């Protein structure tokens, strides 16, 4: 067994997982003994699934994404493709902190994981690395613990309050609650506009200050939002009244036209003198003289 990196005098055996040679059912499914199928193999092992079924699923995702590389899943897969596939199976990606190594001390204990190391995916089940080769050591050097970039984990193994499902539900709830502020703002602005129409001319601001618990400026903003209800409510990114007001201002903001700054009389005279001097010295071609003089006439 190749030597493993140690630190602080730790026992090397406590720094590594066990190992079991496992092809994920590739030979049993009738496929070649040698293949670059680490993604398919790790997924099949970690999910205790069927090799051929997962192969078909990965190929389907590969076709959907339009990514092509060699002989499909047997020549490596793009990160985005297998992340989509595992997401559909309900597995979540966890980015590993810097200096995370393939050892029990650095990874969740007692969990089934699909671990990403340098250009390779492997399965860890019950504290055992299951792969076709001993991927517990760095492949180039044959020794030392490989760095872990991250790992996929079952949602049930993620703490409930930070699981993907819980976070998605919380985000939806938050967006719904904040979005409701804009919807209510539109409705209130419409009612305020209706009240303004029956208020004597010139008395509106005084009436607002005397009767309402909000300032006239906020009332004006609400009525503006109501006037642009179709625009405001059609954009789900507008979650606050301030967002809505900024979007409306941009909608009506005139495009800024940048006018060219003409040369000053002093600079123009100096440029003309330089050109005339060059002409007299015979250092400019006729075409260059025409171009320069025409340009100077335009900016003078």
TASULDA-V803667 format. One record per pair of residues at least 24 apart in sequence whose C-alpha atoms are under 10 Angstrom apart, sorted by sequence separation. I is the first residue (numbers start at 1). J is the second residue. D is the distance in Angstrom with one decimal. If there is no record, write none. Layout:
i-><I | I>
j-><J | J>
d-><D | D>
This chain:
i-><24 | 25 | 26 | 27 | 28 | 29 | 58 | 61 | 103 | 104 | 221 | 224 | 272 | 24 | 25 | 26 | 57 | 60 | 271 | 272 | 24 | 25 | 26 | 58 | 59 | 103 | 193 | 24 | 25 | 58 | 102 | 124 | 192 | 193 | 196 | 269 | 23 | 57 | 58 | 86 | 118 | 120 | 123 | 192 | 268 | 272 | 57 | 117 | 118 | 122 | 123 | 189 | 193 | 194 | 268 | 116 | 117 | 118 | 119 | 121 | 189 | 192 | 193 | 54 | 116 | 117 | 118 | 121 | 188 | 189 | 191 | 192 | 193 | 268 | 269 | 41 | 116 | 117 | 189 | 190 | 191 | 268 | 40 | 41 | 102 | 103 | 115 | 116 | 117 | 189 | 190 | 193 | 263 | 267 | 39 | 40 | 102 | 115 | 116 | 117 | 185 | 188 | 189 | 190 | 192 | 193 | 265 | 36 | 37 | 38 | 39 | 101 | 102 | 115 | 116 | 186 | 187 | 188 | 189 | 190 | 191 | 263 | 264 | 265 | 35 | 36 | 37 | 38 | 39 | 40 | 102 | 114 | 115 | 116 | 185 | 186 | 187 | 189 | 190 | 262 | 263 | 264 | 36 | 37 | 38 | 39 | 40 | 113 | 114 | 115 | 185 | 186 | 188 | 189 | 190 | 262 | 263 | 35 | 36 | 37 | 38 | 39 | 113 | 114 | 115 | 184 | 185 | 186 | 187 | 188 | 189 | 261 | 262 | 35 | 36 | 37 | 38 | 39 | 43 | 112 | 113 | 114 | 185 | 186 | 187 | 190 | 260 | 34 | 35 | 36 | 37 | 39 | 79 | 112 | 113 | 114 | 182 | 185 | 186 | 189 | 35 | 36 | 107 | 112 | 113 | 185 | 186 | 32 | 40 | 43 | 47 | 77 | 102 | 103 | 106 | 111 | 112 | 183 | 184 | 186 | 187 | 39 | 43 | 76 | 101 | 102 | 103 | 107 | 111 | 182 | 183 | 186 | 47 | 76 | 101 | 102 | 103 | 107 | 113 | 182 | 185 | 186 | 100 | 101 | 102 | 103 | 108 | 112 | 100 | 101 | 102 | 111 | 183 | 186 | 99 | 100 | 101 | 102 | 110 | 111 | 182 | 186 | 99 | 100 | 101 | 98 | 99 | 100 | 101 | 108 | 183 | 98 | 99 | 100 | 108 | 182 | 183 | 96 | 97 | 98 | 182 | 96 | 97 | 98 | 95 | 96 | 97 | 95 | 96 | 179 | 182 | 94 | 95 | 96 | 185 | 186 | 94 | 95 | 182 | 183 | 185 | 93 | 94 | 95 | 179 | 181 | 182 | 183 | 184 | 93 | 94 | 179 | 181 | 182 | 183 | 92 | 93 | 94 | 179 | 180 | 181 | 182 | 185 | 91 | 92 | 93 | 176 | 178 | 179 | 180 | 181 | 182 | 91 | 92 | 93 | 175 | 178 | 179 | 182 | 90 | 91 | 92 | 93 | 175 | 177 | 178 | 179 | 182 | 90 | 91 | 92 | 175 | 176 | 178 | 90 | 91 | 92 | 94 | 175 | 47 | 87 | 89 | 90 | 91 | 92 | 174 | 46 | 47 | 86 | 89 | 90 | 91 | 92 | 45 | 46 | 47 | 86 | 87 | 91 | 45 | 46 | 86 | 45 | 83 | 43 | 42 | 43 | 92 | 93 | 42 | 92 | 42 | 91 | 92 | 90 | 39 | 90 | 46 | 47 | 39 | 45 | 46 | 42 | 43 | 45 | 46 | 47 | 42 | 43 | 44 | 45 | 46 | 41 | 42 | 43 | 45 | 38 | 39 | 40 | 41 | 42 | 38 | 39 | 40 | 41 | 42 | 37 | 38 | 39 | 36 | 37 | 38 | 39 | 46 | 16 | 17 | 18 | 38 | 45 | 15 | 16 | 17 | 18 | 45 | 15 | 16 | 17 | 42 | 15 | 16 | 17 | 42 | 14 | 15 | 16 | 41 | 42 | 13 | 14 | 15 | 41 | 42 | 14 | 15 | 41 | 38 | 38 | 34 | 24 | 22 | 20 | 19 | 20 | 18 | 19 | 24 | 46 | 17 | 18 | 21 | 22 | 23 | 24 | 46 | 47 | 17 | 18 | 19 | 20 | 21 | 22 | 23 | 24 | 46 | 17 | 18 | 19 | 20 | 21 | 22 | 23 | 43 | 17 | 18 | 19 | 20 | 21 | 22 | 23 | 16 | 17 | 18 | 19 | 20 | 21 | 22 | 16 | 17 | 18 | 19 | 20 | 21 | 16 | 17 | 19 | 20 | 21 | 19 | 20 | 19 | 18 | 19 | 19 | 18 | 17 | 16 | 16 | 16 | 15 | 2 | 4 | 5 | 1 | 4 | 2 | 3 | 4 | 2 | 1 | 2 | 4 | 5 | 6 | 2 | 3 | 4 | 5 | 6 | 2 | 3 | 4 | 5 | 1 | 2 | 3 | 4 | 5 | 1 | 2 | 3 | 4>
j-><48 | 49 | 50 | 51 | 52 | 53 | 82 | 85 | 127 | 128 | 245 | 248 | 296 | 49 | 50 | 51 | 82 | 85 | 296 | 297 | 50 | 51 | 52 | 84 | 85 | 129 | 219 | 51 | 52 | 85 | 129 | 151 | 219 | 220 | 223 | 296 | 51 | 85 | 86 | 114 | 146 | 148 | 151 | 220 | 296 | 300 | 86 | 146 | 147 | 151 | 152 | 218 | 222 | 223 | 297 | 146 | 147 | 148 | 149 | 151 | 219 | 222 | 223 | 85 | 147 | 148 | 149 | 152 | 219 | 220 | 222 | 223 | 224 | 299 | 300 | 73 | 148 | 149 | 221 | 222 | 223 | 300 | 73 | 74 | 135 | 136 | 148 | 149 | 150 | 222 | 223 | 226 | 296 | 300 | 73 | 74 | 136 | 149 | 150 | 151 | 219 | 222 | 223 | 224 | 226 | 227 | 299 | 71 | 72 | 73 | 74 | 136 | 137 | 150 | 151 | 221 | 222 | 223 | 224 | 225 | 226 | 298 | 299 | 300 | 71 | 72 | 73 | 74 | 75 | 76 | 138 | 150 | 151 | 152 | 221 | 222 | 223 | 225 | 226 | 298 | 299 | 300 | 73 | 74 | 75 | 76 | 77 | 150 | 151 | 152 | 222 | 223 | 225 | 226 | 227 | 299 | 300 | 73 | 74 | 75 | 76 | 77 | 151 | 152 | 153 | 222 | 223 | 224 | 225 | 226 | 227 | 299 | 300 | 74 | 75 | 76 | 77 | 78 | 82 | 151 | 152 | 153 | 224 | 225 | 226 | 229 | 299 | 74 | 75 | 76 | 77 | 79 | 119 | 152 | 153 | 154 | 222 | 225 | 226 | 229 | 76 | 77 | 148 | 153 | 154 | 226 | 227 | 74 | 82 | 85 | 89 | 119 | 144 | 145 | 148 | 153 | 154 | 225 | 226 | 228 | 229 | 82 | 86 | 119 | 144 | 145 | 146 | 150 | 154 | 225 | 226 | 229 | 91 | 120 | 145 | 146 | 147 | 151 | 157 | 226 | 229 | 230 | 145 | 146 | 147 | 148 | 153 | 157 | 146 | 147 | 148 | 157 | 229 | 232 | 146 | 147 | 148 | 149 | 157 | 158 | 229 | 233 | 147 | 148 | 149 | 147 | 148 | 149 | 150 | 157 | 232 | 148 | 149 | 150 | 158 | 232 | 233 | 147 | 148 | 149 | 233 | 148 | 149 | 150 | 148 | 149 | 150 | 149 | 150 | 233 | 236 | 149 | 150 | 151 | 240 | 241 | 150 | 151 | 238 | 239 | 241 | 150 | 151 | 152 | 236 | 238 | 239 | 240 | 241 | 151 | 152 | 237 | 239 | 240 | 241 | 151 | 152 | 153 | 238 | 239 | 240 | 241 | 244 | 151 | 152 | 153 | 236 | 238 | 239 | 240 | 241 | 242 | 152 | 153 | 154 | 236 | 239 | 240 | 243 | 152 | 153 | 154 | 155 | 237 | 239 | 240 | 241 | 244 | 153 | 154 | 155 | 238 | 239 | 241 | 154 | 155 | 156 | 158 | 239 | 112 | 152 | 154 | 155 | 156 | 157 | 239 | 112 | 113 | 152 | 155 | 156 | 157 | 158 | 112 | 113 | 114 | 153 | 154 | 158 | 113 | 114 | 154 | 114 | 152 | 113 | 113 | 114 | 163 | 164 | 114 | 164 | 115 | 164 | 165 | 164 | 114 | 165 | 122 | 123 | 116 | 122 | 123 | 120 | 121 | 123 | 124 | 125 | 121 | 122 | 123 | 124 | 125 | 121 | 122 | 123 | 125 | 119 | 120 | 121 | 122 | 123 | 120 | 121 | 122 | 123 | 124 | 120 | 121 | 122 | 120 | 121 | 122 | 123 | 130 | 101 | 102 | 103 | 123 | 130 | 101 | 102 | 103 | 104 | 131 | 102 | 103 | 104 | 129 | 103 | 104 | 105 | 130 | 103 | 104 | 105 | 130 | 131 | 103 | 104 | 105 | 131 | 132 | 105 | 106 | 132 | 131 | 132 | 132 | 123 | 123 | 124 | 124 | 125 | 124 | 125 | 130 | 152 | 124 | 125 | 128 | 129 | 130 | 131 | 153 | 154 | 125 | 126 | 127 | 128 | 129 | 130 | 131 | 132 | 154 | 126 | 127 | 128 | 129 | 130 | 131 | 132 | 152 | 127 | 128 | 129 | 130 | 131 | 132 | 133 | 127 | 128 | 129 | 130 | 131 | 132 | 133 | 128 | 129 | 130 | 131 | 132 | 133 | 129 | 130 | 132 | 133 | 134 | 133 | 134 | 134 | 134 | 135 | 136 | 136 | 136 | 136 | 137 | 145 | 145 | 134 | 136 | 137 | 134 | 137 | 136 | 137 | 138 | 137 | 137 | 138 | 142 | 143 | 144 | 141 | 142 | 143 | 144 | 145 | 142 | 143 | 144 | 145 | 142 | 143 | 144 | 145 | 146 | 143 | 144 | 145 | 146>
d-><8.5 | 9.2 | 9.4 | 9.5 | 9.7 | 9.9 | 6.8 | 6.7 | 9.2 | 9.7 | 7.0 | 8.4 | 7.3 | 8.7 | 7.5 | 6.3 | 9.7 | 9.2 | 7.8 | 9.5 | 8.4 | 5.8 | 8.1 | 9.2 | 9.8 | 9.9 | 9.1 | 6.6 | 8.7 | 6.5 | 9.5 | 10.0 | 7.4 | 9.0 | 9.8 | 9.4 | 9.5 | 7.4 | 9.3 | 9.9 | 7.7 | 10.0 | 9.5 | 8.9 | 7.1 | 9.9 | 10.0 | 6.7 | 7.3 | 9.4 | 9.6 | 9.7 | 8.9 | 9.6 | 9.1 | 10.0 | 6.0 | 7.5 | 9.7 | 8.9 | 7.3 | 8.0 | 5.9 | 9.2 | 8.8 | 4.7 | 7.5 | 10.0 | 9.0 | 8.2 | 9.6 | 6.7 | 9.2 | 7.8 | 8.7 | 9.9 | 5.9 | 5.6 | 8.0 | 8.0 | 8.5 | 6.1 | 6.9 | 10.0 | 9.1 | 8.2 | 7.1 | 5.6 | 7.5 | 4.4 | 6.3 | 8.3 | 9.2 | 9.2 | 7.6 | 8.3 | 6.7 | 7.9 | 5.4 | 8.8 | 9.8 | 6.9 | 4.2 | 9.2 | 9.3 | 9.0 | 9.6 | 9.5 | 9.2 | 8.7 | 8.9 | 9.6 | 8.5 | 6.2 | 5.6 | 9.9 | 8.7 | 7.9 | 7.4 | 8.7 | 9.0 | 9.9 | 8.9 | 7.0 | 9.8 | 9.7 | 5.9 | 8.2 | 9.9 | 9.1 | 9.9 | 8.8 | 4.3 | 8.2 | 9.1 | 6.6 | 9.3 | 6.8 | 5.4 | 9.0 | 6.1 | 7.7 | 7.5 | 4.6 | 9.2 | 7.2 | 9.1 | 9.9 | 5.4 | 6.4 | 5.9 | 7.6 | 9.5 | 5.0 | 7.7 | 5.6 | 6.5 | 9.0 | 4.7 | 6.7 | 7.4 | 7.2 | 6.4 | 5.0 | 8.8 | 9.6 | 8.6 | 8.7 | 9.3 | 7.8 | 8.1 | 8.8 | 7.1 | 5.4 | 5.0 | 6.3 | 9.1 | 9.7 | 9.3 | 10.0 | 5.8 | 6.7 | 10.0 | 5.8 | 6.9 | 9.2 | 9.4 | 9.1 | 7.3 | 5.9 | 8.5 | 9.6 | 9.6 | 8.8 | 5.2 | 9.4 | 9.4 | 7.3 | 4.5 | 9.5 | 9.2 | 9.3 | 9.2 | 6.7 | 7.7 | 7.4 | 8.2 | 9.7 | 8.8 | 9.8 | 9.2 | 9.9 | 9.8 | 7.6 | 9.1 | 7.7 | 7.4 | 9.7 | 9.8 | 8.5 | 8.9 | 7.4 | 8.1 | 8.9 | 9.6 | 6.1 | 8.9 | 9.5 | 8.4 | 8.5 | 9.4 | 6.2 | 9.9 | 8.9 | 6.1 | 5.8 | 9.5 | 8.9 | 9.8 | 9.7 | 9.5 | 9.7 | 9.6 | 5.8 | 6.3 | 9.3 | 9.4 | 8.6 | 8.7 | 4.5 | 6.0 | 7.0 | 8.7 | 8.5 | 9.7 | 5.8 | 5.3 | 9.7 | 9.6 | 9.9 | 9.5 | 8.5 | 6.6 | 5.4 | 8.7 | 8.7 | 7.8 | 7.5 | 9.9 | 9.1 | 8.8 | 8.5 | 9.0 | 8.5 | 9.8 | 8.0 | 7.1 | 9.4 | 8.7 | 8.1 | 7.7 | 6.6 | 7.9 | 9.9 | 9.0 | 5.4 | 8.1 | 6.5 | 4.4 | 9.1 | 9.9 | 9.0 | 4.4 | 7.3 | 9.2 | 9.3 | 5.5 | 6.8 | 7.5 | 9.4 | 7.2 | 7.2 | 5.4 | 8.9 | 7.5 | 9.8 | 6.4 | 9.6 | 9.8 | 5.8 | 6.1 | 8.5 | 7.3 | 5.9 | 9.4 | 8.2 | 4.5 | 7.5 | 7.2 | 8.0 | 6.4 | 5.8 | 9.8 | 9.7 | 5.2 | 6.6 | 9.8 | 9.0 | 4.7 | 8.9 | 7.2 | 9.4 | 6.0 | 5.4 | 9.2 | 8.9 | 5.4 | 7.0 | 9.1 | 9.8 | 5.5 | 6.4 | 9.7 | 9.1 | 8.9 | 6.6 | 9.4 | 7.6 | 8.9 | 4.8 | 6.3 | 9.8 | 8.8 | 9.7 | 6.8 | 5.9 | 9.9 | 9.8 | 7.2 | 8.6 | 9.2 | 9.1 | 6.5 | 9.2 | 9.8 | 9.8 | 6.4 | 9.5 | 8.0 | 9.9 | 9.4 | 9.8 | 8.6 | 9.7 | 6.8 | 9.4 | 9.5 | 9.9 | 10.0 | 9.9 | 6.6 | 9.7 | 9.0 | 8.8 | 9.4 | 9.1 | 7.0 | 8.3 | 9.5 | 6.4 | 7.1 | 8.5 | 9.2 | 9.9 | 9.1 | 9.0 | 9.4 | 8.8 | 9.4 | 9.5 | 8.9 | 5.7 | 9.6 | 8.7 | 6.5 | 7.2 | 9.8 | 6.3 | 8.3 | 8.9 | 8.7 | 6.7 | 8.5 | 5.0 | 7.3 | 8.3 | 9.5 | 7.6 | 8.9 | 7.8 | 4.8 | 6.5 | 5.6 | 9.6 | 8.2 | 8.6 | 9.6 | 5.6 | 7.5 | 9.6 | 9.2 | 6.7 | 9.4 | 9.0 | 9.4 | 7.9 | 9.7 | 9.3 | 7.6 | 9.3 | 7.1 | 6.0 | 9.8 | 8.8 | 8.5 | 4.7 | 6.3 | 9.9 | 5.3 | 6.4 | 9.8 | 8.0 | 8.3 | 6.5 | 8.6 | 9.4 | 7.5 | 10.0 | 7.9 | 6.9 | 7.8 | 10.0 | 8.4 | 9.2 | 8.9 | 8.1 | 8.7 | 9.6 | 9.7 | 9.7 | 9.9 | 9.0 | 9.9 | 9.2 | 9.9 | 8.6 | 9.8 | 8.3 | 9.7 | 10.0 | 9.2 | 8.2 | 8.0 | 9.4 | 9.3 | 9.7 | 9.1 | 8.7 | 6.7 | 8.3 | 5.5 | 6.3 | 8.6 | 9.6 | 9.3 | 6.4 | 5.2 | 6.2 | 5.7 | 5.0 | 5.5 | 9.7 | 5.7 | 4.4 | 4.8 | 4.9 | 5.3 | 5.3 | 9.3 | 9.0 | 5.3 | 6.0 | 6.0 | 6.7 | 5.1 | 8.4 | 9.1 | 6.2 | 8.6 | 7.8 | 8.2 | 6.6 | 9.3 | 9.8 | 9.8 | 8.7 | 7.7 | 9.0 | 8.1 | 6.8 | 9.7 | 8.6 | 7.8 | 8.6 | 7.4 | 7.2 | 9.2 | 8.1 | 8.7 | 10.0 | 8.9 | 9.3 | 9.5 | 7.2 | 9.8 | 8.5 | 9.4 | 7.6 | 9.6 | 9.8 | 9.2 | 7.4 | 8.4 | 9.5 | 8.2 | 5.7 | 4.7 | 9.0 | 6.3 | 5.4 | 4.6 | 6.2 | 9.4 | 5.4 | 6.7 | 6.2 | 9.8 | 9.0 | 8.2 | 9.3 | 9.9>
